[in-house]
Amino acid sequence: DALQTLLDPSARVQARVTLPEGLRLDETIKTLARGTDLPVKDFEAALKDAEGLGLPDYAKGNPEGFLYPATYEVPPDADAESVLEQLFTAYATAADDTGVERTPRDPEEIVIIASLVEAEARLDGDFGKVARVVYNRLEAGMPLQFDSTVNYALNADKEIVTYEDLGEDSPYNTYQNTGLPPAPINSPGAKAMDAAVNPPDGDWLYFVTVDPEKGTTKFTSDYQEFLRFKDELKSNQ
């Protein structure tokens, strides 16, 4: 009986770790550490050789955005390096499935856009529209003006950023800088990656989540209508 138990894969003591979409790098490492009982410092040390563990070259050595969100089964003898290899392998599979590396854009830019979509979109039907807003604003030379990028610059999770926050001196502040931030701001999932690769057609330039509780978001190409959406949000707060 003991031998049969040892040979039964289901009897192995292993950890199951779930990484939700949209976690920042520091949040991902802390979640992995809690789920595996491996020290945070082990993951930090392992990430110094992230490319050797499977981080793609186009990430330029920065693992932010490439620790793929999913549920992982971690064997009892796993170390930080092997756990991270699982995450990078899962990213490679998702990138291949969604076509991240098969677009005219630099794949890193696709992942950056996907991370913005992950941070900003609330409902499944909005992911593609948010991606289209990003592309339309980039093409028009408009700053993206996403609160999520300001939160990343502040290492915060504020529901409402202040005017003082909008002045944060950071390349991630898309109120102060045009173009994309220099790197992803979180780890996007497959829906966000697919939206960044295959956004729907549309002329939207603005969007407002008018009902934060329900996640209802409205999109428009008209600035005056955008202001009306902002007023609607205020009435729902």
HELIX and SHEET records of a PDB file:
HELIX    1   1 ALA A    2  LEU A    7  1                                   6    
HELIX    2   2 PRO A    9  ALA A   11  5                                   3    
HELIX    3   3 LEU A   25  THR A   36  1                                  12    
HELIX    4   4 VAL A   40  ALA A   46  1                                   7    
HELIX    5   5 LEU A   47  ASP A   49  5                                   3    
HELIX    6   6 ALA A   50  LEU A   53  1                                   4    
HELIX    7   7 ASP A   57  ALA A   59  5                                   3    
HELIX    8   8 ALA A   80  THR A   98  1                                  19    
HELIX    9   9 PRO A  107  GLU A  120  1                                  14    
HELIX   10  10 ASP A  124  ASP A  126  5                                   3    
HELIX   11  11 PHE A  127  ALA A  140  1                                  14    
HELIX   12  12 ASP A  147  LEU A  154  1                                   8    
HELIX   13  13 TYR A  163  LEU A  166  1                                   4    
HELIX   14  14 ALA A  190  VAL A  197  1                                   8    
HELIX   15  15 TYR A  223  ASN A  236  1                                  14    
SHEET    1   A 2 ALA A  15  THR A  18  0                                        
SHEET    2   A 2 THR A  71  VAL A  74 -1                                        
SHEET    1   B 2 TYR A 206  ASP A 211  0                                        
SHEET    2   B 2 THR A 216  THR A 220 -1                                        
END                                                                             
